[in-house]
Amino acid sequence: MTVRVRFAPSPTGYLHVGGGRTALYNWLFARHHGGAFILRSDDTDAQRSTDEFRADILDSLGWLGIDWDEGIEVGGSHGTYRQSDRFDRYREVAEGFVASGAAYYDAATSDDLKLIRDQATASGSSPVYDGRHQLSIEAAQHRVAAGDPPPIRFAVLRPGETRFEDAVRGEVVFDHANVDDFVILRSDGSPTYHLASTVDDVDYAITHVIRGEDILSSTPKHILITEAMGAERPTYAHLSLLNGPDGKKLSKRHGDTAIRAYRDAGFLPPAVVNFLAILGWSPGDDEEIVSLQDMVERFELGSVSKNPAVFDTTKLEWMNGVYIRQMSPEAFAIELGRLVAGDLGRELSEAETQSLVDLAPLVQERAKLLTEVAPQVRFLFVDELEYDRASWDKVMATPEALAVVEGARSALAGSEWTHQGVEAALRTMLDEQGLSARKGLQPLRVALTGSSVSPPLFESIVAVGRDRALERLAVAKKRIG
């Protein structure tokens, strides 16, 4: 059997980190087994589906490095892989079910359904719909002719049960006493999720359905449709949902939940992929930093936990820092230069690029996010500093600030312009003034870089250059008054 898996997002929102993990697990499983990964678009909700969300899903998957063998944009033997283009196929299947007796046209109104629920609640029984308002074929045809087509419901056999072996959760059993006769084709001719998703899985020969546990309760319906089509049911694997650090389901109250937010915040794709991979999957040996090659070699559904995983951005930032430090200095400098150029709105000169290359390794050692690094080196590329207000108020209002700035200007004017020369001149100046490095160097950091947070001070001063450093000290002196 050739493994065939699919990821089927609806373009009704930005790609969620949970969706990103689901896509990754499907991709890893396919690559591990030498199978096919299919990307389709579950876009039956025409009102909520947008081109913006479609583009975001494709861009986010591409940013993560997840490619697909068949599907939207790539093509294959199943048309566009968009459900919105397959309504005729879904209608054909639904009407075939009616002809075989597996489904029926139904006349239940919302008031009818409410009454059934209320009666079930009062009697303590299961409030499932049991087909009591089923229409005959003749009555249904009459309504269709009158322009009032009824919906089609799948007929669930009772008593009965649906039993299957979940690759993550083990044996799962659903008593049909708790499964509705569910709608598969609405009165407007549009398919429900249950019909469209299952027909696609059958038609595309999907062997493994790996998805979130929020769909687990729908699985018996999908199995019933699959078997009514005369097809072999796939293997199901339902992944636990992601929780926030407080143990509650991950939501916007915990922070950003879209993949694009982490891309824009300065996270590296390999770090995000690594983080998503270990959210519920164990690569073995308590490892946390795992290469993509190792993930592909080791990934098995049997190693996926059925317990909720915690999406902890603090851990993600730590992991991102590990990946930043694993970058070559050249690659880091190039990426940092791209961000700085974007911030400045212009390309860097050759001299500016060299200054950044010289300073980049010192920044790389401490970085957790690329986006937090770019502002720290901006002082190298501007003629006029913008002082961070909080930094200025904290250290430049101290009694020693003016004396330090004046002393530094004199010391640096005649010093050797190297890291060692600058450091020696400034430390001598501080000793003469009887000031500690803690009190004396922070005013210089703010005066020369605009912030109390910057790369190592002495290297930064050298990178700024003697003339600009002296000029900035003069500006700071005047500003202090």
Buried (B, 14 or more C-beta within 10 A) or exposed (E): EEBBBBBBBBBBBBBBBBBBBBBBBBBBBBBBBEBBBBBBBBBBBEEEBEEEBBEBBBBBBEBBEBEBBBBBEEEBEBEBBBBBEBBEBBBEBBBEBBEEEBBBBBBBEEEBBEEBEEEBEEEEEBBBBBBEBBBEEEEBEEBEEEEEBBBBBBBBEBEEBBEBEBBBBEEBEBBBBBBBBBBBBBBEBBBBBBBBBBBBBBBBBBBBBBBBBEBBEBBBBBBBBBEBBEBEBBBBBBBBBBBBBEEEBBEEEBBBBBBBEBBEBBBBBBBBBBBBBBBBBEBEEEEEBBEBEBBBEBBEBEEBEBEBBBBBBEBBBBBBBBBBBBBEEEEBBBBBBEBBBEBBEEEBEEEBBEBBBBBBBBBBEBBBBBBBBBBBBBBBBEEEBEBBEEBBEBBBEBEBBBBBBBBBBEBBEEBEEEBEBBBBBBBEBBEEBEBEEEBBBBBBBBBBBBBBBBBBBBBBBBBBBBEBBBBBBBBBBEEBE
